[in-house]
Amino acid sequence: AEILTGLTCEAARGHPLAEVLPFTGDETGAGGSTDGGLHHGAGYKGRLLDLSTSPLRDPSGAVAGAIVVARDVTHARLLADELSHRATHDALTGLVNRAEFERRLARAAASATHGRAEHAVCFLDLDGFKRVNDACGHLAGDELLRQLSEVMGERMRSRDTLGRLGGDEFGLLLEHCRLPRAERIADGIRQAIGAHRFTFNAETYAVAASIGIVPVRKGQARATEVMREADAACYLAKRAGGDRVHLSAPRPGGAGAGTDDEWSRGVVLAVREHKFRLYAQPLVSLGGGGPAPDCEILLRLDAGTGEPLRAHVFLPAARRQGLMAALDQWVVREAIRRLAAWQSTHPGATPPTVAINLDDETVTAGQVFPAVQAALADSGVPPAALCFEVGESVATAHPTVTARLLHDLRAAGCQTTLEHCGTGMTAFTSLSRLQPDYLKIAGHIVRGLSGDPVHRALATALNEVGHALGLRTIAAQVEAPGELACLRRIGVDFAQGFAMGRPEPLAW
C-alpha cells in the first residue's frame, strides 16, 4: 500500500480515505467495486486502480469502517486499450479499419433511418498507386499511404471518419453533411492527393484518386447497401478515367434505383427482349500511319423512359452479379450481326472496323473466344473488322490468361487493344509479351496533359514505348483543344473522346 500510494503508514494513518487514495472514477459506497485513476502526485498520475470495498460492522450490525482492496491494473488496462485500438484501427496508417468504419456507418445509417440526419459516404481508390509499389517496393508504398492518410485527414471535419478499407482503398463517412458539401470535401481531397508529390531515391511520383459518393438518407440507409453503392460509384469514376468524383444519388423509383437482384433480372430480360442498344463513338486519326477502328461500341439500355440508360447505371450491378461475360458475348453477337447486315447492303466494300471492350470478368471467364468464333462462323464478316479491347488491370492480375486470349484473337484474324494504359506498370513491362495491335492511353493521363508535366512525360513514354514495339497509339477521353494539341506534338496516332465526337446510336 505504501508503494501504491507513495505514502508511509504513519503519514496515512488518521487521514480520510479520499486523501490517501485521491481517486478519479465512479464513487464507491460501503460495498462493491470500482476502478479509476490515481492522482496522488506527479509520480503517480495515470496509475489505474481497481478498488474493492467491504464494510466492517460492529456487533450491533452498524458499519464501523471498511476494508479497501486496491489492485494496480495500469498495465492490464493499457494492454486492453492497445488491443482494443488494434482491433478497430489500421496498423499502418492509424486510421479506423473496415470493421470499425462499417460499425460507425451502421450507426449513422440508423440515425438516417429514423429521419434525424443526412450523411454521405465516400469510397476512394488511388489511381497509380501500384505503379509506385512496383517501382519502389512495398516499404515506399506504405510510406506513401501514410502520407496520403495525413493529406486526407487535414481536409476533413473533426466529426468525420476516415478509414482504410484495405490496400489503397479508403472510406470517408461525412456525418450531418448534405451532398453538395460532401462533393466539395471529396473534390478538395481529390485535388490535394493529385497535388501531393512523393519522392523516393531522387525520383518523384504522383498519384490520383477516384472517389464515389452516395448519400445516407431515410429510405436508403442499410449500411451494406450504402457501401456497395459507394464502391460501385468509385468503380465508375475509375472506369471513366480516374482522378474524378462520381456522385451516385438514386431516387426511389427513378432511373438508377433498384437492388442488385432487380438490376440483374433486368439485364437478363433486356438481353432476351432486345432492349439493349448499341452506340458508337468515333476514333480520329491525328496523322499517324496505318488504319484504326472506326469507332468503339458502347452499350445503352432502353428502360422505356425515352432516354436510354448509360452503362454506368446498370453495369455495376451486372458486374457484381457475375453477368458481364454473358453481356459481352451478346454485344459480340449483335455487333457481328450488324456488320453482316452492313455488308449485305454494301457488296464488295470493306466493312467498318469496330472496337469492343471486354470486361475483366469476361477475360478471366475464358468463354469469349469460342463465342467470337461461333458468331463469326458463316457470317461473312472478316475477323479484322473486330478489335477487342482488354484493360491493363486484367493484364496485370491475370497475365497468362490475358496473353492467351489476345494470342487466340490475333491468330483468328481479329485486332486487339490494351486500354487504360498508364494506371500501372503493365504497359511498360508486358507489352512485348501481350503483343496487342494498339495501346490506348488512359483518360486520366490525357486530361492532365495541359497542366501537369508528369502526365505529359508519362504520355510521351507510353507513346514511344508503343511505337518502339510497332504498336499504334490511341488517346482516350480527349475533351479539350489543349489536350488534342499536346497529343499531336507528342506524336500519338489516334484520339477518341468528346472533342472528336459524342456517342451516337449505331446507324447500321
C-alpha positions in Angstrom: 0.0 0.0 0.0 2.9 2.4 0.7 4.4 1.7 -2.7 1.0 2.0 -4.4 0.1 5.3 -2.7 3.5 6.8 -2.2 2.7 7.4 1.5 4.1 5.8 4.6 1.8 4.1 7.1 2.4 6.9 9.6 1.6 9.6 7.1 -1.6 7.9 6.1 -3.0 7.0 9.5 -5.9 9.1 10.6 -6.5 10.7 7.2 -9.7 10.3 5.2 -9.6 7.7 2.5 -10.1 10.4 -0.2 -6.7 11.9 0.8 -4.9 8.6 0.9 -6.4 7.4 -2.3 -7.3 10.5 -4.4 -9.3 8.7 -6.9 -10.8 9.7 -10.3 -13.7 7.4 -11.2 -17.1 6.2 -10.0 -17.7 6.8 -6.4 -17.7 3.6 -4.3 -20.0 3.1 -1.3 -19.7 0.9 1.7 -19.6 -2.2 -0.5 -18.8 -3.1 -4.1 -16.0 -2.4 -6.6 -15.0 0.3 -9.0 -12.0 1.4 -10.9 -10.4 4.7 -11.9 -7.2 6.7 -11.9 -5.0 7.6 -9.0 -3.6 11.2 -9.0 -1.7 11.4 -5.7 1.4 13.1 -7.0 3.4 13.7 -10.1 4.9 10.2 -10.0 1.6 8.5 -9.7 -0.5 10.3 -12.2 -2.0 7.9 -14.8 -1.9 4.9 -12.5 -5.1 2.9 -12.7 -6.6 1.1 -9.8 -9.3 -1.5 -9.2 -10.9 -0.8 -5.8 -13.0 -3.3 -3.9 -14.6 -2.3 -0.6 -16.2 -4.4 2.1 -17.9 -2.9 5.2 -16.7 -3.7 8.7 -19.6 -3.9 11.1 -19.7 -3.8 14.9 -21.7 -6.4 17.0 -24.9 -4.4 16.5 -24.5 -4.6 12.7 -23.7 -0.9 12.3 -20.9 0.0 9.8 -17.9 0.8 11.8 -15.4 1.0 8.9 -14.3 -0.6 5.7 -11.7 -2.9 4.2 -10.4 -1.5 0.9 -8.5 -3.7 -1.5 -6.7 -1.7 -4.2 -5.2 -3.6 -7.2 -2.9 -1.8 -9.7 -4.4 -2.6 -13.1 -2.4 0.0 -15.1 -0.5 -2.4 -17.3 -3.6 -4.6 -17.9 -5.7 -1.6 -18.8 -3.2 -0.2 -21.1 -2.7 -3.6 -22.8 -6.5 -3.9 -23.1 -6.7 -0.4 -24.6 -4.0 -1.3 -27.0 -5.7 -4.5 -28.1 -9.0 -2.6 -28.5 -7.3 0.0 -30.6 -5.6 -2.6 -32.8 -9.0 -4.3 -33.3 -10.5 -1.1 -34.6 -7.6 0.6 -36.3 -5.3 0.0 -39.2 -1.8 -0.7 -38.0 -0.1 1.1 -41.0 -1.9 4.4 -41.1 -3.6 4.6 -37.7 -7.0 5.1 -39.3 -10.0 3.1 -38.4 -10.2 -0.2 -40.2 -13.0 -1.6 -42.3 -14.8 -3.3 -39.4 -14.9 -0.1 -37.3 -15.8 2.0 -40.3 -18.8 -0.2 -41.1 -19.8 -0.1 -37.5 -19.8 3.7 -37.5 -21.6 3.7 -40.8 -24.3 1.4 -39.4 -24.8 3.8 -36.5 -25.1 6.8 -38.9 -27.4 4.8 -41.1 -29.7 4.1 -38.1 -29.9 7.8 -37.4 -30.8 8.4 -41.0 -33.5 5.7 -41.0 -35.2 7.5 -38.1 -35.1 10.7 -40.1 -32.8 12.6 -37.8 -30.0 13.3 -40.2 -28.5 13.1 -43.6 -24.9 11.8 -44.1 -22.7 11.0 -47.0 -20.2 8.1 -47.7 -17.2 8.3 -50.0 -15.3 5.3 -51.3 -11.8 6.3 -52.5 -9.4 4.3 -54.6 -5.9 5.5 -55.5 -5.0 5.7 -59.2 -1.4 4.9 -60.0 -0.5 3.5 -56.5 0.5 0.2 -57.9 3.0 2.0 -60.2 4.8 3.4 -57.1 4.6 0.0 -55.4 6.1 -1.8 -58.4 8.8 0.8 -59.0 9.9 1.5 -55.4 8.8 -1.5 -53.3 6.2 -2.1 -50.6 8.0 -0.1 -47.9 7.8 3.0 -50.1 4.2 2.2 -50.9 3.5 2.0 -47.2 5.1 5.4 -46.6 3.0 6.9 -49.4 -0.2 5.6 -47.8 0.8 7.1 -44.5 1.5 10.5 -46.2 -1.8 10.4 -48.1 -3.7 9.5 -45.0 -2.5 12.7 -43.4 -3.3 14.7 -46.6 -6.9 13.4 -46.5 -7.3 13.8 -42.8 -6.3 17.5 -42.9 -9.2 18.2 -45.3 -11.9 16.5 -43.3 -14.0 17.9 -40.5 -13.4 16.9 -36.9 -16.7 14.9 -36.7 -15.9 12.9 -39.9 -14.4 9.4 -40.1 -11.6 8.4 -42.4 -10.9 4.7 -42.6 -8.5 2.5 -44.6 -10.7 -0.3 -46.0 -7.8 -2.3 -47.4 -4.9 -1.9 -49.9 -5.2 1.5 -51.4 -8.9 1.9 -50.7 -10.3 4.4 -48.2 -13.7 5.2 -46.8 -14.9 8.7 -45.7 -18.0 9.0 -43.5 -19.2 12.6 -43.5 -21.9 12.8 -40.8 -24.5 15.5 -40.9 -23.3 16.5 -44.3 -25.5 17.1 -47.4 -24.4 16.1 -50.8 -23.2 19.5 -52.2 -20.9 20.0 -49.2 -19.8 16.3 -49.4 -18.9 16.8 -53.1 -16.8 19.9 -52.2 -15.0 18.0 -49.4 -14.4 15.0 -51.7 -13.1 17.1 -54.6 -10.8 19.0 -52.3 -9.3 15.7 -51.2 -9.0 14.6 -54.8 -7.1 17.8 -55.7 -4.9 17.5 -52.6 -4.0 13.9 -53.5 -3.3 14.9 -57.1 -1.0 17.8 -56.0 0.9 15.6 -53.5 4.4 14.6 -54.7 6.1 11.5 -53.3 9.9 11.4 -53.6 11.9 8.2 -53.4 15.5 7.7 -54.4 15.6 11.1 -56.1 12.5 10.2 -58.2 9.2 12.0 -57.8 5.9 10.2 -58.2 2.3 11.4 -58.3 -1.0 9.5 -57.8 -4.6 10.4 -58.3 -7.9 9.4 -56.7 -11.2 8.0 -57.9 -14.0 8.8 -55.5 -17.6 7.6 -55.4 -20.1 9.4 -53.2 -23.5 8.2 -52.0 -26.0 9.8 -49.6 -27.2 8.1 -46.4 -30.8 9.2 -46.2 -34.1 7.9 -44.9 -35.4 5.1 -47.1 -31.9 4.0 -48.4 -30.0 3.6 -45.2 -28.9 0.0 -44.9 -25.2 0.2 -44.3 -24.3 -2.8 -46.6 -26.3 -1.3 -49.4 -24.6 2.1 -48.9 -21.1 0.5 -49.1 -22.0 -1.4 -52.3 -23.3 1.7 -53.9 -20.3 3.8 -52.9 -18.0 1.0 -54.2 -19.9 1.0 -57.5 -19.7 4.8 -57.8 -15.9 4.7 -57.2 -15.6 2.0 -59.9 -17.5 4.2 -62.3 -15.1 7.1 -61.5 -12.2 4.9 -62.2 -13.6 3.4 -65.4 -14.2 6.9 -66.6 -10.5 7.5 -66.4 -9.9 8.2 -62.8 -8.9 11.4 -61.0 -12.6 12.3 -60.6 -15.5 12.3 -58.2 -18.7 10.3 -59.2 -21.9 11.1 -57.4 -24.5 8.4 -57.1 -27.8 9.7 -55.8 -30.5 7.3 -56.9 -34.1 8.4 -56.4 -36.6 5.8 -55.2 -38.4 4.6 -58.2 -36.3 6.6 -60.6 -33.5 5.8 -63.1 -30.7 4.3 -61.2 -32.8 2.9 -58.4 -33.2 -0.8 -57.6 -31.4 -3.6 -55.9 -28.7 -5.7 -57.4 -31.3 -8.6 -57.8 -33.7 -6.3 -59.7 -30.9 -5.0 -62.0 -29.6 -8.5 -62.7 -33.1 -9.6 -63.6 -33.5 -6.5 -65.8 -30.2 -7.2 -67.6 -31.3 -10.8 -68.3 -34.7 -9.6 -69.6 -33.0 -6.9 -71.7 -30.9 -9.5 -73.5 -34.0 -11.7 -74.1 -36.2 -8.9 -75.2 -33.6 -7.0 -77.3 -33.8 -3.8 -75.1 -30.1 -3.1 -75.3 -28.9 -0.5 -77.8 -25.5 -0.2 -79.5 -24.0 3.2 -79.6 -20.7 4.2 -81.3 -18.0 6.8 -80.6 -15.6 7.6 -83.4 -11.8 7.3 -83.4 -10.0 10.0 -85.4 -6.5 10.0 -86.9 -4.0 12.6 -85.7 -1.7 11.9 -88.6 -0.4 8.5 -87.5 0.1 5.8 -90.1 -2.0 2.8 -90.6 -5.6 2.0 -90.0 -7.5 2.0 -86.7 -11.0 1.1 -85.6 -13.6 3.5 -87.0 -15.5 3.5 -83.7 -15.8 1.9 -80.2 -19.1 0.1 -79.5 -20.9 1.4 -76.3 -23.9 -0.1 -74.6 -27.2 1.6 -73.6 -30.4 0.2 -72.1 -33.9 1.1 -73.3 -35.7 1.4 -70.0 -38.9 2.7 -71.6 -38.4 6.2 -70.2 -37.5 7.9 -73.5 -33.7 8.4 -72.9 -31.7 5.2 -72.9 -29.8 4.5 -69.7 -26.0 4.8 -69.9 -23.8 1.8 -69.0 -22.7 3.2 -65.6 -26.3 2.9 -64.3 -26.7 -0.9 -64.8 -23.2 -2.3 -65.3 -22.1 -2.2 -61.6 -25.0 -4.5 -60.6 -24.4 -6.8 -63.6 -20.8 -7.0 -62.7 -21.4 -7.8 -59.1 -23.9 -10.5 -60.1 -21.5 -12.1 -62.5 -23.4 -11.3 -65.7 -20.6 -9.4 -67.6 -19.4 -12.4 -69.6 -22.9 -13.1 -70.9 -23.5 -9.4 -71.6 -20.2 -9.0 -73.5 -21.0 -12.1 -75.6 -24.3 -10.6 -76.5 -22.5 -7.4 -77.7 -20.1 -9.5 -79.8 -23.0 -11.4 -81.5 -25.0 -8.2 -82.1 -22.0 -6.3 -83.5 -21.2 -9.1 -85.9 -24.9 -9.3 -86.9 -24.9 -5.6 -87.7 -21.7 -5.9 -89.6 -23.1 -8.7 -91.7 -26.2 -6.6 -92.4 -24.0 -3.7 -93.5 -22.1 -6.0 -95.9 -25.3 -7.2 -97.5 -26.2 -3.6 -98.4 -22.6 -2.7 -99.5 -21.4 -5.7 -101.6 -17.7 -5.6 -102.3 -17.0 -2.8 -99.8 -14.7 -3.1 -96.8 -16.8 -3.1 -93.7 -16.2 -0.7 -90.8 -13.9 -1.8 -88.0 -15.4 -1.7 -84.5 -13.7 -1.9 -81.1 -15.5 -3.9 -78.5 -14.5 -3.6 -74.8 -14.2 -6.8 -72.9 -14.8 -6.7 -69.1 -12.1 -8.1 -66.8 -14.6 -10.8 -65.7 -15.2 -11.8 -69.4 -11.5 -12.2 -70.0 -10.9 -14.4 -66.9 -14.1 -16.5 -67.6 -12.4 -18.0 -70.7 -15.5 -18.2 -72.8 -15.3 -15.2 -75.1 -13.0 -16.6 -77.8 -15.3 -19.6 -78.5 -18.2 -17.1 -78.6 -16.3 -15.0 -81.1 -15.6 -18.0 -83.3 -19.2 -19.2 -83.2 -20.5 -15.7 -84.1 -18.1 -15.2 -87.0 -18.8 -18.6 -88.5 -20.9 -18.3 -91.7 -21.5 -14.6 -91.0 -19.2 -13.5 -93.9 -17.7 -10.8 -91.6 -13.9 -10.6 -91.9 -12.3 -11.1 -88.4 -10.2 -8.0 -89.0 -13.4 -5.9 -88.7 -13.4 -6.6 -84.9 -10.9 -5.1 -82.5 -11.2 -6.3 -78.9 -10.1 -4.1 -76.0 -8.9 -5.5 -72.7 -7.8 -3.5 -69.7 -4.4 -3.1 -68.2 -5.9 -4.2 -64.8 -6.7 -7.7 -66.0 -3.4 -8.0 -67.8 -1.7 -7.2 -64.5 -3.9 -9.5 -62.4 -4.1 -12.4 -64.9 -1.2 -12.1 -67.3 -1.3 -15.7 -68.6 -5.0 -15.8 -69.3 -4.9 -12.3 -71.0 -1.9 -13.2 -73.2 -3.6 -16.4 -74.3 -6.8 -14.6 -75.2 -5.0 -11.9 -77.2 -2.9 -14.5 -79.0 -6.0 -16.5 -79.9 -7.9 -13.5 -81.2 -5.0 -12.3 -83.3 -4.5 -15.8 -84.7 -8.2 -15.8 -85.7 -7.6 -12.5 -87.6 -9.0 -10.0 -85.1 -7.3 -6.9 -83.8 -6.5 -6.2 -80.2 -6.0 -3.2 -77.9 -4.6 -2.8 -74.4 -6.6 0.0 -72.8 -6.3 2.2 -69.7 -2.5 2.1 -70.1 -0.7 4.2 -67.5 -2.7 3.1 -64.4 0.0 0.5 -63.6 3.3 -0.8 -64.9 1.9 -3.4 -67.3 2.2 -1.1 -70.3 5.9 -0.8 -69.8 6.7 -4.4 -68.7 4.3 -6.7 -70.5 3.6 -5.2 -73.9 6.1 -7.3 -75.8 4.5 -10.4 -74.4 0.9 -9.3 -74.9 1.6 -8.0 -78.4 -1.6 -6.0 -79.0 -2.1 -4.0 -82.1 -3.0 -0.8 -80.2 -2.1 0.9 -77.0 -4.8 3.2 -75.5 -3.5 5.8 -73.1 -5.7 6.1 -70.0 -8.1 9.1 -69.9 -6.9 10.5 -66.6 -3.4 10.9 -68.1 -4.9 12.6 -71.2 -6.9 15.1 -69.1 -3.8 16.1 -67.3 -1.7 16.9 -70.3 -2.3 20.6 -70.4 -1.3 21.4 -66.8 0.8 18.5 -65.5 4.3 17.8 -66.7 4.3 14.4 -65.1 1.3 13.4 -67.2 2.9 14.7 -70.4 6.1 12.7 -69.6 4.0 9.6 -69.0 2.0 10.0 -72.2 5.2 10.6 -74.1 6.8 7.5 -72.6 3.8 5.3 -73.4 3.6 6.6 -76.9 7.4 6.0 -77.5 7.2 2.5 -76.0 4.2 1.6 -78.2 5.9 2.9 -81.3 9.1 1.1 -80.5 7.1 -2.2 -80.3 5.4 -1.5 -83.6 2.0 -0.6 -82.0 -0.3 2.3 -82.9 -1.3 4.5 -80.1 -4.7 5.9 -79.1 -5.6 8.6 -76.6 -8.8 8.1 -74.7 -11.3 10.7 -73.4 -9.9 13.7 -75.3 -12.2 16.5 -74.3 -10.3 19.8 -74.8 -8.4 21.5 -77.7 -5.3 21.9 -75.5 -5.2 18.1 -74.9 -5.6 17.5 -78.6 -2.7 19.9 -79.5 -0.5 18.2 -76.9 -1.2 14.8 -78.3 -0.3 15.9 -81.8 3.1 17.3 -80.5 3.8 14.0 -78.7 3.0 12.0 -81.8 0.0 9.9 -80.7 -1.6 8.3 -83.7 -5.4 8.4 -82.9 -7.7 10.1 -80.5 -11.2 9.3 -79.0 -13.4 11.5 -76.9 -15.9 14.3 -76.8 -13.6 16.5 -78.7 -13.8 14.0 -81.6 -17.5 13.2 -81.3 -20.0 12.1 -78.7 -21.5 8.6 -78.7 -24.4 8.2 -81.1 -26.8 5.3 -81.9 -25.1 2.9 -84.3 -26.6 3.8 -87.6 -26.1 0.5 -89.4 
